[in-house]
Amino acid sequence: MLVDSHCHLDFPDLFSGLSDVLRRADQMGVGTMLTISTRMSTFGNVRAIAEDHDNIFCTVGVHPHSAEEDADVTTDQLVELAQHPKVVGIGETGLDYYYDNSPRDVQQTLFRRHIAAARETGLPLIVHTRDADDDTMAILKEEWEQGAFPGLIHCFSASEELAKEAVSIGMYISVSGIATFKTADSIRETLKNVPLEKLLVETDAPFLAPVPQRGKTNEPAFVSHTAAKLAEIKSIERDSLAEATTDNFFNLFTKAVRPQ
């Protein structure tokens, strides 16, 4: 079995044909999916998808792109919404200095509120970071010193230093279709040195379709291609990679119910 540890099933490209998307995922052995919250105004839709399917779970959080829109979201609100049985993680949250769609100080404030919610609930923090490695790690380390929390760096495309620092505080690394891209040699080299027990696979669907599906709308079924590439990178059999990353998902997302 494979797990798509990060997708956006509420986004129109996927939601409009969700039954077919889920059927294709099942055909490719994707037994569990985690659909990710990006803003408060759409969290209800994200949660409803999870409620309607036994093998789909969700998170609650605000993407850094939406930080200004949801600047008034508090840690207490996140904690309260996370009590729902289908909410198994906090985020995605973090810093995105590539687009700067929200002011950086607002991104940083909300990031810290999400970390506090992860610490209080014990649910994993899903971290988005782009062109913000230094500030991301500085905040994670500062907050870690105030109390531990579980989490992962999603859609890993950062530096080897960030990967090492994240793993050193117990975080996981989630690998997306970027690892299959021709231009991703440095990412593949970094992943060789990340312990297998700290790796997950994801699609970030509908974005970042992996080779050989480039140019198409990404969907959970395509996580199989990313898993195959990661198995190649780690020099292990595909079945062993699938087993390891599935175990890792349920070891991290302890509130998610593993299918029989």
TIFI-125488 format. One line per field, with one value per atom (N, C-alpha, C): residue number from 1; residue in one letter; z, x, y. Coordinates in Angstrom, 1 decimal. Example, Ala and Ser with C-alpha at 12.3 -4.5 7.8 and 13.67 -1.06 7.14 Angstrom:
# TIFI-125488
num <- [1	1	1	2	2	2]
residuo <- [A	A	A	S	S	S]
c3 <- [7.8	7.8	7.8	7.1	7.1	7.9]
c1 <- [13.2	12.3	13.2	12.8	13.7	12.9]
c2 <- [-5.7	-4.5	-3.3	-2.2	-1.1	0.0]
# end
This chain:
# TIFI-125488
num <- [1	1	1	2	2	2	3	3	3	4	4	4	5	5	5	6	6	6	7	7	7	8	8	8	9	9	9	10	10	10	11	11	11	12	12	12	13	13	13	14	14	14	15	15	15	16	16	16	17	17	17	18	18	18	19	19	19	20	20	20	21	21	21	22	22	22	23	23	23	24	24	24	25	25	25	26	26	26	27	27	27	28	28	28	29	29	29	30	30	30	31	31	31	32	32	32	33	33	33	34	34	34	35	35	35	36	36	36	37	37	37	38	38	38	39	39	39	40	40	40	41	41	41	42	42	42	43	43	43	44	44	44	45	45	45	46	46	46	47	47	47	48	48	48	49	49	49	50	50	50	51	51	51	52	52	52	53	53	53	54	54	54	55	55	55	56	56	56	57	57	57	58	58	58	59	59	59	60	60	60	61	61	61	62	62	62	63	63	63	64	64	64	65	65	65	66	66	66	67	67	67	68	68	68	69	69	69	70	70	70	71	71	71	72	72	72	73	73	73	74	74	74	75	75	75	76	76	76	77	77	77	78	78	78	79	79	79	80	80	80	81	81	81	82	82	82	83	83	83	84	84	84	85	85	85	86	86	86	87	87	87	88	88	88	89	89	89	90	90	90	91	91	91	92	92	92	93	93	93	94	94	94	95	95	95	96	96	96	97	97	97	98	98	98	99	99	99	100	100	100	101	101	101	102	102	102	103	103	103	104	104	104	105	105	105	106	106	106	107	107	107	108	108	108	109	109	109	110	110	110	111	111	111	112	112	112	113	113	113	114	114	114	115	115	115	116	116	116	117	117	117	118	118	118	119	119	119	120	120	120	121	121	121	122	122	122	123	123	123	124	124	124	125	125	125	126	126	126	127	127	127	128	128	128	129	129	129	130	130	130	131	131	131	132	132	132	133	133	133	134	134	134	135	135	135	136	136	136	137	137	137	138	138	138	139	139	139	140	140	140	141	141	141	142	142	142	143	143	143	144	144	144	145	145	145	146	146	146	147	147	147	148	148	148	149	149	149	150	150	150	151	151	151	152	152	152	153	153	153	154	154	154	155	155	155	156	156	156	157	157	157	158	158	158	159	159	159	160	160	160	161	161	161	162	162	162	163	163	163	164	164	164	165	165	165	166	166	166	167	167	167	168	168	168	169	169	169	170	170	170	171	171	171	172	172	172	173	173	173	174	174	174	175	175	175	176	176	176	177	177	177	178	178	178	179	179	179	180	180	180	181	181	181	182	182	182	183	183	183	184	184	184	185	185	185	186	186	186	187	187	187	188	188	188	189	189	189	190	190	190	191	191	191	192	192	192	193	193	193	194	194	194	195	195	195	196	196	196	197	197	197	198	198	198	199	199	199	200	200	200	201	201	201	202	202	202	203	203	203	204	204	204	205	205	205	206	206	206	207	207	207	208	208	208	209	209	209	210	210	210	211	211	211	212	212	212	213	213	213	214	214	214	215	215	215	216	216	216	217	217	217	218	218	218	219	219	219	220	220	220	221	221	221	222	222	222	223	223	223	224	224	224	225	225	225	226	226	226	227	227	227	228	228	228	229	229	229	230	230	230	231	231	231	232	232	232	233	233	233	234	234	234	235	235	235	236	236	236	237	237	237	238	238	238	239	239	239	240	240	240	241	241	241	242	242	242	243	243	243	244	244	244	245	245	245	246	246	246	247	247	247	248	248	248	249	249	249	250	250	250	251	251	251	252	252	252	253	253	253	254	254	254	255	255	255	256	256	256	257	257	257	258	258	258	259	259	259	260	260	260]
residuo <- [M	M	M	L	L	L	V	V	V	D	D	D	S	S	S	H	H	H	C	C	C	H	H	H	L	L	L	D	D	D	F	F	F	P	P	P	D	D	D	L	L	L	F	F	F	S	S	S	G	G	G	L	L	L	S	S	S	D	D	D	V	V	V	L	L	L	R	R	R	R	R	R	A	A	A	D	D	D	Q	Q	Q	M	M	M	G	G	G	V	V	V	G	G	G	T	T	T	M	M	M	L	L	L	T	T	T	I	I	I	S	S	S	T	T	T	R	R	R	M	M	M	S	S	S	T	T	T	F	F	F	G	G	G	N	N	N	V	V	V	R	R	R	A	A	A	I	I	I	A	A	A	E	E	E	D	D	D	H	H	H	D	D	D	N	N	N	I	I	I	F	F	F	C	C	C	T	T	T	V	V	V	G	G	G	V	V	V	H	H	H	P	P	P	H	H	H	S	S	S	A	A	A	E	E	E	E	E	E	D	D	D	A	A	A	D	D	D	V	V	V	T	T	T	T	T	T	D	D	D	Q	Q	Q	L	L	L	V	V	V	E	E	E	L	L	L	A	A	A	Q	Q	Q	H	H	H	P	P	P	K	K	K	V	V	V	V	V	V	G	G	G	I	I	I	G	G	G	E	E	E	T	T	T	G	G	G	L	L	L	D	D	D	Y	Y	Y	Y	Y	Y	Y	Y	Y	D	D	D	N	N	N	S	S	S	P	P	P	R	R	R	D	D	D	V	V	V	Q	Q	Q	Q	Q	Q	T	T	T	L	L	L	F	F	F	R	R	R	R	R	R	H	H	H	I	I	I	A	A	A	A	A	A	A	A	A	R	R	R	E	E	E	T	T	T	G	G	G	L	L	L	P	P	P	L	L	L	I	I	I	V	V	V	H	H	H	T	T	T	R	R	R	D	D	D	A	A	A	D	D	D	D	D	D	D	D	D	T	T	T	M	M	M	A	A	A	I	I	I	L	L	L	K	K	K	E	E	E	E	E	E	W	W	W	E	E	E	Q	Q	Q	G	G	G	A	A	A	F	F	F	P	P	P	G	G	G	L	L	L	I	I	I	H	H	H	C	C	C	F	F	F	S	S	S	A	A	A	S	S	S	E	E	E	E	E	E	L	L	L	A	A	A	K	K	K	E	E	E	A	A	A	V	V	V	S	S	S	I	I	I	G	G	G	M	M	M	Y	Y	Y	I	I	I	S	S	S	V	V	V	S	S	S	G	G	G	I	I	I	A	A	A	T	T	T	F	F	F	K	K	K	T	T	T	A	A	A	D	D	D	S	S	S	I	I	I	R	R	R	E	E	E	T	T	T	L	L	L	K	K	K	N	N	N	V	V	V	P	P	P	L	L	L	E	E	E	K	K	K	L	L	L	L	L	L	V	V	V	E	E	E	T	T	T	D	D	D	A	A	A	P	P	P	F	F	F	L	L	L	A	A	A	P	P	P	V	V	V	P	P	P	Q	Q	Q	R	R	R	G	G	G	K	K	K	T	T	T	N	N	N	E	E	E	P	P	P	A	A	A	F	F	F	V	V	V	S	S	S	H	H	H	T	T	T	A	A	A	A	A	A	K	K	K	L	L	L	A	A	A	E	E	E	I	I	I	K	K	K	S	S	S	I	I	I	E	E	E	R	R	R	D	D	D	S	S	S	L	L	L	A	A	A	E	E	E	A	A	A	T	T	T	T	T	T	D	D	D	N	N	N	F	F	F	F	F	F	N	N	N	L	L	L	F	F	F	T	T	T	K	K	K	A	A	A	V	V	V	R	R	R	P	P	P	Q	Q	Q]
c3 <- [0.0	0.0	0.0	-0.7	-0.7	0.0	0.6	1.2	0.4	0.0	-0.5	0.7	1.2	2.5	2.4	1.1	1.0	-0.4	-0.4	-1.6	-1.3	-2.3	-2.1	-2.9	-2.3	-3.0	-3.1	-2.4	-2.5	-3.7	-4.2	-5.3	-6.6	-7.3	-8.4	-9.4	-9.8	-10.7	-10.3	-9.0	-8.4	-8.0	-7.3	-6.7	-7.8	-8.9	-10.0	-10.5	-10.4	-10.8	-9.7	-8.4	-7.3	-7.3	-7.7	-7.7	-8.6	-9.8	-10.7	-10.2	-9.5	-8.9	-7.9	-7.0	-6.0	-6.5	-7.6	-8.2	-8.8	-9.5	-10.1	-9.0	-7.9	-6.7	-6.2	-6.0	-5.5	-6.5	-7.8	-8.7	-8.7	-8.2	-8.1	-6.7	-5.9	-4.5	-3.5	-3.8	-2.8	-1.9	-0.7	0.3	1.2	1.4	2.3	1.7	1.9	1.4	2.6	2.6	3.5	2.7	2.8	2.1	3.0	2.5	3.3	3.2	4.4	4.5	4.2	3.5	3.1	3.6	3.9	4.4	5.2	6.1	7.0	6.2	5.1	4.4	3.7	3.4	2.7	3.6	4.9	5.8	5.8	5.8	5.9	4.8	3.6	2.4	2.5	3.0	3.2	4.2	5.3	6.4	5.8	5.0	4.5	3.6	2.8	2.0	2.9	3.9	4.8	5.5	5.9	6.6	5.7	4.4	3.5	3.0	3.4	3.0	4.1	4.3	5.5	5.3	4.1	3.9	3.6	3.9	3.7	5.0	5.3	6.5	6.1	7.0	6.7	7.8	7.5	8.4	8.5	9.5	9.6	9.7	8.9	8.9	7.7	7.7	6.8	6.0	4.7	3.9	4.0	3.9	4.0	2.9	1.8	0.8	1.3	2.2	2.8	4.1	4.6	5.9	6.2	5.3	5.5	5.5	4.7	4.7	6.0	6.6	7.9	9.0	9.0	10.0	11.5	11.6	12.9	13.5	12.8	13.3	14.5	15.5	16.8	17.0	17.8	18.2	18.8	19.6	20.2	19.2	18.1	17.1	16.4	16.1	15.4	16.3	17.6	18.5	18.6	18.6	18.7	17.5	16.3	15.1	14.9	15.5	15.4	16.3	17.1	17.9	17.1	15.8	15.0	14.7	14.7	14.6	13.2	12.2	10.9	10.7	11.6	11.5	12.2	11.4	12.0	12.0	11.5	11.4	11.4	11.6	11.7	10.5	9.7	8.5	7.2	6.0	6.0	6.4	6.9	7.4	7.0	7.3	7.1	6.4	5.6	5.0	3.5	2.7	1.3	0.9	0.7	0.3	-1.2	-1.9	-3.4	-4.0	-3.5	-4.0	-3.1	-1.8	-0.9	-1.0	-1.1	-1.3	0.0	1.1	2.4	3.0	3.8	4.4	5.3	5.3	5.9	7.4	8.0	9.5	9.8	9.0	9.2	9.0	8.0	7.8	9.0	9.5	10.7	11.9	12.1	13.3	13.2	12.1	11.9	12.0	11.5	11.6	13.1	13.9	15.3	16.0	15.6	16.1	15.8	14.6	14.1	14.9	15.1	15.9	17.3	17.9	19.3	19.3	18.2	18.1	18.0	17.2	17.1	18.4	19.1	20.4	21.4	21.4	22.3	22.0	20.7	20.3	20.2	19.9	19.6	18.2	17.4	16.0	15.1	14.1	13.3	12.6	12.5	11.8	10.4	9.4	8.0	7.6	7.2	7.0	5.5	5.0	3.6	3.7	3.0	3.0	1.6	1.1	-0.2	-0.1	-0.5	-0.5	0.9	2.0	3.3	4.3	3.8	4.7	6.0	6.0	7.2	8.3	7.9	8.8	9.2	8.3	8.7	9.8	9.6	10.6	11.9	11.8	13.0	13.9	13.2	14.0	14.5	13.7	14.2	15.4	15.4	16.5	17.7	17.5	18.6	19.3	18.5	19.1	19.7	19.1	19.6	21.0	21.3	22.6	23.7	23.2	24.1	24.4	23.6	23.8	22.5	22.5	21.3	20.6	19.3	18.5	17.3	16.9	15.7	14.4	13.3	12.1	10.9	9.8	8.5	7.7	6.8	5.8	4.5	4.0	2.9	1.6	0.6	-0.8	-0.8	-0.3	0.0	-1.3	-1.3	-2.4	-1.8	-0.6	0.1	0.1	1.0	1.1	1.9	1.7	2.5	4.0	4.2	5.6	6.3	5.6	6.2	6.5	5.5	5.8	7.0	7.2	8.3	9.6	9.6	10.8	11.1	10.1	10.4	11.0	10.4	10.9	12.3	12.6	13.9	15.1	14.7	15.8	15.6	14.9	14.8	13.7	12.8	11.8	10.6	9.8	8.6	7.4	6.3	5.0	4.0	3.4	2.4	1.0	0.2	-1.2	-2.2	-3.0	-4.1	-5.4	-6.5	-7.8	-8.3	-7.5	-7.9	-7.9	-7.1	-7.1	-8.4	-9.3	-10.6	-11.7	-11.4	-12.4	-12.8	-14.1	-14.6	-13.8	-13.4	-12.8	-11.3	-10.7	-9.3	-8.8	-9.4	-9.0	-7.5	-7.1	-5.8	-4.8	-5.1	-4.2	-4.0	-5.2	-5.1	-4.3	-4.4	-3.6	-2.1	-1.8	-0.4	0.2	-0.6	-0.2	0.0	-0.6	-0.4	1.1	1.7	3.1	4.1	3.7	4.7	5.1	6.4	6.8	6.3	5.8	5.3	6.2	7.5	8.5	8.7	8.0	8.1	6.8	5.9	4.6	4.3	3.7	3.2	1.8	1.1	-0.3	-0.4	-1.4	-1.6	-3.0	-3.4	-4.7	-4.7	-3.6	-3.6	-4.8	-5.2	-6.2	-5.9	-6.9	-8.4	-9.0	-8.2	-8.7	-8.8	-9.6	-9.6	-10.0	-11.1	-11.6	-11.9	-11.4	-11.6	-13.0	-13.4	-14.6	-14.4	-15.4	-16.8	-17.0	-16.0	-16.1	-16.2	-16.4	-16.5	-17.4	-17.0	-17.9	-17.6	-16.9	-16.6	-15.2	-14.9	-13.5	-12.6	-11.6	-10.7	-9.9	-9.5	-8.7	-7.8	-6.8	-5.8	-6.5	-7.5	-8.2	-8.6	-8.9	-9.5	-8.4	-7.1	-6.1	-6.3	-7.1	-7.4	-8.2	-9.0	-9.8	-8.9	-8.0	-7.0	-6.1	-5.7	-4.8	-5.6	-6.9	-7.7	-7.8	-8.0	-8.1	-6.7	-5.7	-4.3	-4.0	-4.4	-4.3	-5.0	-6.2	-7.0	-6.3	-5.8	-5.1	-3.8	-3.1	-1.9	-2.2	-3.4	-3.8	-3.1	-3.1	-2.5	-3.4	-3.1	-3.9	-3.7	-4.8	-4.6	-3.5	-3.4	-2.3	-0.9	-0.8	0.5	0.8	-0.3	-0.1	0.2	-0.4	-0.1	1.3	1.8	3.1	4.1	3.9	4.8	4.9	3.8	3.8	4.4	4.1	4.7	6.3	6.7	8.2	8.8	8.1	8.5	8.7	7.7	7.8	9.0	9.3	10.5	11.8	11.7	12.9	13.3	12.2	12.5	12.7	11.8	12.0	12.8	14.1	14.9	15.1	14.8	14.9	13.7	12.6	11.4	11.6	11.1	11.3	10.1	10.4	9.3	8.8	7.5	7.0	7.2	7.4	7.7	6.4]
c1 <- [0.8	0.0	0.9	0.4	1.0	0.1	0.7	0.0	0.3	-0.6	-0.4	-0.5	0.6	0.6	0.3	0.1	-0.2	-0.9	-2.2	-2.9	-4.0	-4.6	-5.6	-6.9	-7.6	-8.8	-9.9	-9.9	-11.0	-10.7	-9.6	-9.3	-10.1	-10.6	-11.6	-11.1	-9.8	-9.3	-9.5	-9.5	-9.7	-11.1	-11.7	-13.0	-14.1	-13.9	-14.9	-15.1	-14.0	-14.1	-13.6	-14.0	-13.4	-13.5	-14.7	-14.9	-14.0	-13.7	-12.7	-11.3	-11.0	-9.7	-9.4	-10.4	-10.2	-10.2	-10.9	-10.9	-9.5	-8.9	-7.6	-6.5	-6.7	-5.8	-5.8	-7.0	-7.2	-6.6	-6.7	-6.1	-4.6	-4.0	-2.6	-2.0	-3.0	-2.5	-2.4	-3.0	-2.9	-4.1	-3.8	-4.8	-5.2	-4.4	-4.8	-4.3	-5.1	-4.8	-5.0	-4.1	-4.3	-4.5	-5.7	-6.1	-5.9	-5.2	-4.6	-5.4	-5.5	-6.2	-5.2	-5.7	-4.8	-5.4	-6.7	-7.3	-8.6	-8.9	-10.1	-11.4	-11.5	-12.8	-13.1	-12.1	-12.4	-12.2	-11.8	-11.6	-12.8	-14.0	-15.2	-15.3	-14.9	-14.9	-13.9	-12.7	-11.7	-12.1	-12.7	-13.1	-14.3	-15.2	-16.3	-15.8	-14.8	-14.2	-13.7	-13.0	-12.5	-13.6	-14.7	-15.8	-16.5	-16.5	-17.2	-16.4	-15.2	-14.4	-13.5	-13.6	-12.9	-11.4	-10.9	-9.4	-8.8	-9.6	-9.1	-9.2	-8.0	-8.0	-7.6	-7.6	-7.4	-6.6	-6.3	-5.6	-6.3	-5.9	-6.5	-5.3	-5.4	-4.3	-4.4	-3.4	-3.4	-2.1	-2.1	-0.9	-0.3	1.0	1.6	1.1	0.6	0.0	-1.2	-1.9	-3.2	-3.0	-1.8	-1.6	-2.2	-2.1	-2.7	-4.3	-4.8	-6.3	-6.8	-6.0	-6.4	-5.5	-5.1	-4.1	-4.7	-6.0	-6.6	-6.8	-6.4	-6.6	-5.7	-6.2	-5.5	-5.1	-4.2	-3.8	-5.0	-5.8	-6.9	-7.9	-8.1	-9.1	-8.6	-7.3	-6.7	-6.8	-6.6	-6.7	-8.1	-9.1	-10.5	-10.9	-10.5	-10.9	-10.2	-9.0	-8.3	-8.8	-9.9	-10.5	-11.3	-11.7	-12.5	-11.7	-12.4	-11.7	-11.0	-11.4	-10.7	-9.6	-9.4	-8.3	-7.1	-6.0	-4.9	-3.6	-3.6	-2.4	-2.7	-1.7	-1.8	-1.0	-1.7	-1.1	-1.9	-1.4	0.0	0.3	1.4	1.9	3.3	3.9	5.3	5.6	6.6	7.1	7.3	6.8	7.1	7.5	8.9	9.4	9.6	9.3	9.4	8.3	7.0	5.9	5.6	5.9	5.6	4.1	3.2	1.8	1.2	1.9	1.5	2.8	2.6	3.8	4.6	5.9	6.7	6.5	6.2	6.0	4.7	3.7	2.4	2.6	3.3	3.6	4.3	5.3	6.0	5.2	4.3	3.4	2.5	1.9	1.0	1.7	2.9	3.7	3.9	4.2	4.4	3.1	2.0	0.7	0.4	0.7	0.5	1.4	2.6	3.6	3.0	2.5	1.9	0.8	0.0	-1.2	-0.7	0.4	0.9	1.5	2.1	2.7	1.5	0.5	-0.6	-1.4	-1.7	-2.5	-1.7	-0.4	0.4	0.3	-0.4	-0.6	0.6	1.0	2.1	1.9	3.0	3.0	3.4	2.6	3.0	3.6	4.9	5.6	5.9	5.4	5.7	6.9	7.9	9.0	9.6	9.6	10.2	11.0	12.3	13.2	13.2	13.1	13.0	13.7	14.7	15.3	15.8	16.5	17.1	16.1	15.1	14.0	13.2	12.9	12.2	12.9	14.2	14.9	15.1	15.3	15.4	14.2	13.0	11.8	11.5	11.8	11.6	12.4	13.7	14.6	14.2	13.9	13.4	12.2	11.3	10.0	10.3	11.2	11.5	12.1	12.8	13.4	12.4	11.2	10.1	9.2	9.5	8.7	8.6	8.8	8.8	7.5	7.5	6.3	6.7	5.8	6.0	5.8	6.4	6.1	6.9	6.7	7.4	7.7	8.7	8.9	8.2	7.2	6.4	7.0	6.8	7.2	8.7	9.6	10.9	11.6	12.1	12.9	13.9	14.3	15.2	16.6	17.4	18.9	19.1	20.3	20.7	20.8	21.2	21.3	20.0	19.0	17.6	17.1	17.4	17.0	17.7	19.0	19.7	19.2	18.9	18.4	17.0	16.2	14.8	14.8	15.6	15.7	16.3	17.2	17.9	16.9	15.8	14.8	13.6	13.8	12.8	11.8	11.9	10.9	11.2	10.1	10.2	10.3	10.7	10.9	9.9	9.0	8.1	8.5	8.5	9.1	7.9	8.0	7.0	7.5	6.7	7.2	8.4	8.7	9.9	11.2	11.2	12.3	12.5	11.5	11.6	12.1	12.1	12.4	13.9	14.2	15.6	16.5	15.9	16.7	16.9	16.5	16.5	17.6	18.8	19.9	20.3	20.3	20.8	19.8	18.5	17.5	17.6	17.9	18.1	19.3	20.4	21.6	21.3	20.5	20.1	19.3	18.4	17.5	18.3	19.4	20.2	20.6	20.8	21.3	20.3	19.0	17.9	17.5	17.5	17.2	15.8	15.8	14.5	13.4	13.6	12.6	12.0	12.6	12.1	11.5	11.2	10.7	9.3	8.5	7.2	7.1	6.0	5.8	4.5	4.4	3.2	3.1	1.9	1.8	1.8	1.2	0.8	-0.2	-0.9	-1.9	-2.9	-3.3	-3.2	-1.9	-0.9	0.3	1.5	2.5	3.8	3.7	3.0	2.9	4.3	4.6	5.9	6.1	7.3	7.7	7.2	6.5	6.3	4.9	4.3	3.0	3.1	4.3	4.5	3.5	3.0	2.0	0.6	0.4	-1.0	-1.4	-2.7	-3.1	-2.7	-1.9	-1.5	-2.6	-2.5	-3.6	-2.9	-3.6	-3.0	-2.4	-3.1	-2.5	-1.1	-0.7	0.6	1.7	1.3	2.4	3.2	2.6	3.4	4.6	4.6	5.8	6.9	6.5	7.4	8.0	7.2	7.7	8.7	8.4	9.4	10.7	10.7	11.9	12.7	11.9	12.5	13.2	12.5	13.1	14.4	14.4	15.7	16.8	16.4	17.3	17.9	17.1	17.5	18.0	18.0	18.6	17.9	16.5	15.8	14.6	14.0	12.9	11.7	10.8	9.6	8.7	8.5	7.6	8.2	9.5	10.1	9.9	10.1	9.9	8.4	7.5	6.1	5.8	6.3	6.0	6.6	7.9	8.5	7.8	7.5	6.8	5.4	4.7	3.4	3.5	4.5	4.7	5.1	5.9	6.3	5.1	4.2	3.1	2.3	2.0	1.1	1.9	3.2	4.0	4.0	3.9	3.9	2.4	1.5	0.1	-0.6	-0.4	-0.9	-2.4	-3.0	-4.5	-5.2	-4.5	-5.0	-5.2	-6.3	-6.6	-6.1	-5.2	-4.7	-5.7	-5.9	-6.9	-6.4	-7.4	-7.1	-6.7]
c2 <- [-1.2	0.0	1.2	2.3	3.6	4.6	5.6	6.7	8.0	8.7	10.1	11.0	11.4	12.2	13.6	14.1	15.6	15.8	16.1	16.4	17.4	18.0	19.0	18.5	17.6	17.0	18.0	19.1	20.1	21.1	21.1	22.0	21.6	22.5	22.2	21.1	21.1	20.2	18.7	18.5	17.2	16.9	17.9	17.7	17.5	18.1	18.0	16.6	15.8	14.4	13.4	13.7	13.1	11.6	11.1	9.6	8.9	9.5	8.9	9.0	10.1	10.3	9.3	9.0	8.0	6.6	6.4	5.0	4.7	5.7	5.5	5.4	6.1	5.9	4.5	4.0	2.6	1.6	1.8	0.9	0.9	2.0	2.1	1.8	1.3	0.8	1.9	3.1	4.2	4.0	3.5	3.1	4.2	5.2	6.3	7.6	8.7	10.0	11.1	12.1	13.2	14.4	15.0	16.2	17.4	18.4	19.5	20.8	21.4	22.7	23.8	24.8	25.9	27.3	27.3	28.6	28.2	29.1	28.9	28.8	29.6	29.7	28.4	27.5	26.3	25.1	25.3	24.1	23.2	23.8	22.9	22.0	22.4	21.5	20.4	20.8	19.8	18.7	19.2	18.2	17.3	17.9	17.1	16.0	16.2	15.1	14.0	14.4	13.3	12.6	13.3	12.7	11.7	11.9	11.1	9.8	9.7	8.6	8.0	6.7	6.1	6.2	6.2	6.2	7.6	8.6	10.0	10.7	11.4	12.2	13.6	14.6	16.0	16.7	17.9	18.8	20.1	20.9	22.2	23.2	24.3	25.2	26.3	27.2	28.3	28.3	28.1	28.2	29.6	29.7	31.1	32.1	31.5	32.4	33.1	32.5	33.0	33.6	33.8	34.3	35.6	36.5	37.9	37.8	36.9	36.7	36.2	35.3	34.7	35.1	36.3	36.8	36.7	36.7	36.7	35.3	34.3	32.9	32.7	32.1	31.9	30.5	30.3	28.9	28.2	28.8	28.2	27.7	28.5	28.1	26.8	26.8	25.6	24.4	24.6	23.5	22.9	23.9	23.5	22.7	23.2	22.5	21.2	21.0	19.8	18.7	19.0	17.9	17.0	17.4	16.5	15.2	14.1	12.8	12.6	13.3	13.2	14.1	15.1	16.0	15.4	15.1	14.4	15.2	16.5	17.3	18.7	19.6	21.0	21.6	22.4	23.0	22.8	23.1	23.4	24.9	25.1	26.4	26.6	27.7	27.9	29.3	29.3	30.5	30.4	31.3	31.3	32.7	32.8	34.1	34.2	33.2	33.2	34.1	33.8	34.6	35.8	35.7	36.8	37.3	36.3	36.7	37.3	37.0	37.7	38.3	39.3	39.9	38.9	39.0	38.0	38.0	39.1	39.1	38.4	38.5	37.9	36.4	36.0	34.5	33.9	34.7	34.2	34.1	35.0	35.0	33.8	33.6	32.4	31.1	31.1	29.9	29.5	30.4	30.2	29.7	30.3	29.9	28.4	28.0	26.7	25.7	26.1	25.3	25.1	26.2	26.1	25.1	25.1	24.2	22.8	22.5	21.2	20.7	21.6	21.2	20.9	21.7	21.4	20.2	19.9	18.8	17.5	17.6	16.5	16.0	16.8	16.4	17.0	16.3	16.7	18.1	18.8	20.1	19.9	20.4	20.2	21.6	21.5	22.8	23.0	24.1	24.6	25.6	25.4	26.4	26.5	27.8	28.1	29.4	29.3	30.4	31.1	30.2	30.7	29.8	29.1	28.0	28.6	29.7	30.2	30.6	31.3	31.7	30.5	29.6	28.4	27.6	27.3	26.6	27.3	28.7	29.5	29.4	29.5	29.5	28.1	27.0	25.7	25.4	25.8	25.5	26.3	27.6	28.4	27.8	27.4	26.8	25.5	24.7	23.4	23.5	24.5	24.7	25.0	25.5	25.8	24.5	23.5	22.3	21.5	20.2	19.4	19.3	19.0	18.8	18.0	17.1	16.3	17.1	16.7	17.4	16.9	17.6	17.2	18.4	18.3	19.3	18.7	19.4	18.8	19.3	18.4	18.8	19.3	18.4	18.8	19.3	20.6	21.1	22.1	21.9	22.8	22.3	22.9	22.6	21.3	20.7	19.6	20.0	21.2	21.7	21.7	22.2	22.2	20.8	19.9	18.5	17.9	18.1	17.6	18.2	19.5	20.2	19.7	19.5	19.1	17.7	16.8	15.4	15.4	16.3	16.4	16.7	17.3	17.6	16.7	15.6	14.5	14.7	15.6	15.8	14.9	14.7	13.8	14.7	14.1	14.7	14.0	14.8	14.3	14.6	13.6	13.7	13.8	14.8	15.0	14.7	14.9	14.7	15.5	16.5	17.3	16.3	15.3	14.4	13.7	13.6	13.0	13.9	15.2	16.2	16.1	16.4	16.3	17.3	18.4	19.5	19.3	18.1	18.0	17.1	17.1	16.3	16.6	17.8	18.2	17.6	17.7	17.1	15.6	14.9	13.5	13.1	13.9	13.7	13.8	14.9	15.1	13.9	13.4	12.3	11.0	10.8	9.6	9.6	10.7	10.8	10.9	11.0	11.1	9.7	9.4	8.0	7.5	6.3	5.8	5.9	5.8	5.8	7.2	8.2	9.6	10.1	9.2	9.6	9.3	10.2	10.0	10.4	9.9	10.3	11.1	12.0	12.8	13.2	13.8	14.3	15.9	16.5	17.9	18.2	17.1	17.3	18.4	19.2	18.9	19.5	19.8	20.5	19.4	19.8	19.1	17.6	17.3	16.0	15.4	14.2	13.6	13.1	13.0	12.2	10.8	10.2	10.6	11.3	11.9	12.5	14.0	14.6	16.0	16.7	17.8	18.5	18.2	17.1	16.7	17.2	17.2	17.5	16.4	16.7	15.7	15.1	13.9	13.2	12.1	11.7	10.7	9.5	9.0	7.8	8.0	9.2	9.4	9.4	9.2	9.1	7.8	6.9	5.6	5.9	7.0	7.3	7.9	8.8	9.4	8.3	7.3	6.2	5.4	5.2	4.4	5.1	6.4	7.2	7.2	7.3	7.3	6.0	4.9	3.6	3.5	4.0	4.1	4.9	6.0	6.9	6.2	5.4	4.8	3.3	2.9	1.6	0.5	0.5	-0.6	-0.9	-2.1	-2.5	-1.6	-1.5	-0.6	-1.0	-2.3	-2.8	-2.4	-2.5	-2.1	-0.6	0.2	1.6	1.9	1.2	1.5	1.1	0.0	-0.5	0.5	0.9	1.8	3.2	3.8	5.1	5.0	3.9	3.8	3.6	2.8	2.7	4.1	4.8	6.1	7.1	7.0	7.9	7.6	6.4	6.1	6.2	6.1	6.4	7.9	8.7	10.2	10.6	10.2	10.7	9.6	9.6	8.6	8.6	9.7	9.8	9.2	9.0	8.4	6.9	6.4	4.9	4.2	3.2	2.4	1.4	1.3	0.4	-1.1	-1.9	-3.4	-4.0]
# end
